[in-house]
Amino acid sequence: MNFETKIIRMINSIMPDSPLRKSRFMEVDSEVIQLGAKQYLFTTDGFSKEDLFRENDPFILGWNIACASISDIIAAGGKPLIYSHSMVISKKWDEKYIEQFSKGISDVLKRYSISFSGGDLGISDDWSYIASVIGKPEGKILNRKGTKANDTIFITGKIGTGNLEAALNLYSQNKKIEIFLKTVKNKFRILNKIPEILFKYASTAIDTSDGAFAALQTLSEINQKGFYINNIPFISKGIVASKILNLPKLLLFFGECGEYEILFTVNEQNKNAFVEEFKINKLDLYEIGKINENYNNKSILFNGKHLNVSDYNLNARDFNNVKEYLKEMINWINLKDET
């Protein structure tokens, strides 16, 4: 159990129980709340410089934060309804920057037809942002528990957007990537229509807020199942950046700055109908692997090699700084690649 999970468990054990809370710890991306005869979805997320979003474009920063805040509702099979925030702006931000940042958030809310209900504003040396979102289930509430051996693993978009964003932030002073920095814009995707399809077919679902591999690890742990990944759909910009910076491409998969897509499983009985419905709605979909029965059997196919990832246990929050974490990830990947 990593440090973050341990602390969350400890805090939950101290807090009072409530008959209104219907979800169990770690089993659903959003909390499930009973209000009268209806159930609603609720999520709160916080963001700051620690998340390594680039700050050069305030519109995209606002857009990405709003998309990231809403993704938990989507992963639970819900439609987001109400959005509020607590926004602490940096003293370095001028009015134009704040306006564009707010427009980025606003454009996402409009795309989802979400009502904005206000919030709180503060000013500090560094920015931070907390969003709370209420949604309603489109049908069956999707959780992280329930996948079985031979279920197919899908993801709604390509892998690596968040980790590329972090790399461009961390290596912003590297002359090799100077031109790339000026031209590349990373926007998280709007995921409309997806919940109304997922609740009909998916056996489990989770967003990739902490990266694709972390999402797989969570599903594996909760369901006590293993997995085999034979297709990793990297974003093309990430592949280019990894070559320029001479970094392992697998960092896009293992890193914990997620792309906020939805990773989910579908059983064989539902697979064909599910894929067909995604095609009819012209939605992106990538089949990346299978669930297997053995919890200790976790592997990926990469560059023609089967890499055993059962022993991977690196977590960003267990390190003092991101560069130590990055170094250990690179060492682990290189060691695996050599064997």
ZIMO-V40596 format. One record per residue. RES is the residue in one letter. PHI is phi in whole degrees, -180 to 180 (NA if undefined). NEAR is the number of other ideal C-beta (glycine too) atoms within 10 Angstrom. D_FIRST is the distance of its C-alpha to the first C-alpha in Angstrom with 2 decimals. Layout:
res-><RES RES>
phi-><PHI PHI>
near-><NEAR NEAR>
d_first-><D_FIRST D_FIRST>
This chain:
res-><M N F E T K I I R M I N S I M P D S P L R K S R F M E V D S E V I Q L G A K Q Y L F T T D G F S K E D L F R E N D P F I L G W N I A C A S I S D I I A A G G K P L I Y S H S M V I S K K W D E K Y I E Q F S K G I S D V L K R Y S I S F S G G D L G I S D D W S Y I A S V I G K P E G K I L N R K G T K A N D T I F I T G K I G T G N L E A A L N L Y S Q N K K I E I F L K T V K N K F R I L N K I P E I L F K Y A S T A I D T S D G A F A A L Q T L S E I N Q K G F Y I N N I P F I S K G I V A S K I L N L P K L L L F F G E C G E Y E I L F T V N E Q N K N A F V E E F K I N K L D L Y E I G K I N E N Y N N K S I L F N G K H L N V S D Y N L N A R D F N N V K E Y L K E M I N W I N L K D E T>
phi-><NA -76 -61 -60 -62 -61 -67 -62 -61 -64 -63 -62 -69 -85 -71 -70 -74 -142 -68 -78 -89 -103 -91 -102 -53 75 -91 -135 -63 -109 -72 -104 -117 -94 -125 65 -89 -115 -105 -129 -109 -139 -144 -131 -135 -118 -138 -160 -60 -59 -79 63 -74 -69 -112 -72 -123 -64 -63 -68 -60 -65 -57 -65 -65 -65 -60 -64 -67 -86 -61 -64 -67 -62 -65 -88 81 -114 -104 -69 -117 -131 -133 -135 -148 -118 -112 -107 -91 -78 -62 -80 -80 -93 -61 -64 -63 -63 -63 -67 -59 -67 -65 -60 -64 -59 -63 -67 -61 -66 -64 -95 57 -99 -83 -92 -113 86 165 -137 -131 -138 -130 -151 -64 -120 -78 -152 -150 -126 -118 -121 -130 -112 -138 -128 -65 -77 -171 -67 -73 -88 -128 -93 -111 137 -74 -129 -55 80 -62 -88 -100 -122 -139 -81 -157 -73 -101 122 -60 -67 -70 -65 -58 -64 -63 -66 -72 -66 -107 -64 -92 -78 -62 -63 -112 -58 -68 -60 -60 -74 -102 -88 -121 -110 -114 -67 -94 -77 -116 -61 76 -65 -58 -70 -92 -60 -64 -80 -127 -73 -89 -148 -154 -156 -87 -100 -63 -105 97 -64 -67 -62 -64 -62 -62 -65 -61 -62 -68 -65 -96 53 -128 -98 -154 -132 -106 -116 -152 -113 -82 -65 -70 -63 -63 -68 -64 -62 -62 -64 -70 -62 -89 56 -115 -62 -60 -66 -60 -65 -92 -86 -61 -101 -97 -79 -100 56 -93 -109 -105 -152 -121 -136 -78 -60 -63 -97 -59 -63 -65 -63 -61 -63 -68 -63 -64 -58 -87 54 -104 -68 -156 -131 -87 -116 169 -136 -86 -124 -71 -87 -57 -89 -106 -128 -149 -132 -97 -144 52 79 -111 -93 -99 -77 -111 -63 -94 -74 -140 -86 -131 -55 -77 -87 -111 -70 -150 -67 -70 -64 -62 -62 -61 -67 -63 -63 -61 -65 -64 -63 -64 -64 -68 -82 -87>
near-><7 14 10 13 15 10 11 12 12 9 9 11 8 6 8 5 7 9 6 12 14 14 18 12 11 17 13 24 27 28 17 20 16 13 10 6 5 9 16 21 28 20 23 15 18 13 17 13 12 12 21 18 25 17 15 13 18 19 19 20 21 25 25 25 26 26 22 23 26 28 28 25 29 31 34 30 30 32 17 27 17 16 24 16 22 15 20 16 18 15 9 10 16 8 7 9 18 17 14 17 24 16 14 21 24 16 14 24 17 10 15 20 10 21 11 13 12 8 14 10 11 10 11 10 8 12 23 17 24 18 21 16 27 21 25 17 20 20 13 11 20 26 23 23 14 17 24 14 13 12 26 20 25 24 24 24 21 20 26 31 24 29 27 25 25 23 25 22 18 15 17 12 8 14 7 11 18 10 10 16 16 9 7 16 13 22 15 24 16 16 25 15 14 25 27 15 19 28 18 15 19 26 20 25 30 26 26 25 22 21 25 28 25 20 25 25 19 18 25 20 14 18 21 11 21 20 25 16 20 14 12 21 16 18 18 10 20 27 14 14 25 20 10 15 17 7 18 18 17 25 23 29 23 20 27 22 25 26 30 25 28 25 28 28 26 23 18 11 9 15 15 10 11 21 16 10 17 18 10 9 13 7 15 14 17 16 15 21 21 17 23 17 11 12 14 10 14 22 18 24 14 19 8 5 11 10 17 13 20 13 9 17 9 17 16 20 13 13 15 7 9 17 10 12 18 19 12 13 21 15 11 18 20 11 9 18 13 6 7>
d_first-><0.00 3.82 6.69 8.34 6.43 6.43 10.04 11.02 10.28 12.27 15.00 15.39 15.93 18.66 20.42 23.23 23.17 25.76 27.70 27.94 24.25 23.98 20.60 17.35 14.05 12.71 15.62 18.22 18.48 21.02 21.42 24.19 26.85 29.90 33.07 36.13 36.49 34.29 30.64 29.48 26.45 25.20 22.91 22.65 21.56 22.15 23.37 24.71 25.63 21.96 21.85 24.52 27.03 30.48 32.88 36.16 36.82 36.30 37.06 34.29 31.82 32.70 32.71 29.23 27.72 29.46 28.38 24.73 25.06 26.66 24.44 22.08 25.27 26.43 23.24 23.70 27.27 28.93 31.82 31.24 33.96 33.58 32.09 32.08 30.78 30.58 31.83 32.05 34.40 34.84 38.14 38.74 38.98 42.56 43.81 44.01 40.38 39.28 41.60 40.22 36.59 37.56 39.45 36.42 34.53 37.72 38.30 34.94 35.64 39.07 37.79 35.65 38.41 36.13 37.71 36.87 36.86 36.91 34.53 34.55 35.61 35.01 35.93 34.06 33.93 31.03 30.43 27.59 27.51 25.97 26.99 26.95 28.03 29.37 30.07 31.34 30.35 32.81 32.52 29.63 26.38 23.92 20.31 17.34 17.84 20.88 21.08 22.69 23.55 26.24 25.44 26.28 23.92 25.76 25.34 27.93 28.53 28.26 25.17 24.91 26.75 24.15 23.27 27.04 27.57 25.12 26.88 30.25 29.20 27.85 30.85 33.46 35.60 35.80 39.41 38.62 36.93 39.32 41.22 38.14 36.71 39.91 40.05 36.52 35.36 31.98 32.06 29.39 31.03 32.36 31.04 33.91 34.87 31.52 30.24 33.53 33.11 29.41 29.60 32.30 30.56 26.78 24.53 21.39 21.07 18.80 19.93 19.05 18.61 15.80 17.71 18.51 15.92 12.97 14.87 15.23 11.61 11.04 14.13 13.22 10.04 12.00 15.11 14.00 16.44 17.03 19.19 22.09 23.08 26.75 27.72 26.16 28.62 28.34 30.40 33.57 33.44 30.07 31.63 34.58 32.56 30.48 33.84 35.41 32.58 32.12 28.39 26.55 26.85 23.36 22.03 23.22 20.80 17.65 18.09 16.32 19.66 20.30 23.64 23.07 24.41 23.47 21.77 22.61 23.61 27.07 28.45 31.51 33.89 33.28 32.81 36.45 37.29 34.23 35.03 38.65 37.88 35.88 38.91 41.37 39.57 39.37 35.64 33.54 31.38 29.70 28.72 25.97 24.98 24.17 21.53 21.73 21.14 19.12 15.33 15.45 18.35 17.43 20.24 22.37 26.10 27.08 30.51 31.48 28.63 25.86 22.69 19.84 16.60 14.35 13.36 12.67 9.45 11.12 10.19 13.27 12.17 10.94 14.65 17.75 19.70 19.87 22.22 19.94 17.31 20.22 21.59 18.51 18.36 22.10 21.94 19.43 21.62 24.78 23.71 22.93 26.21 28.16 27.13>
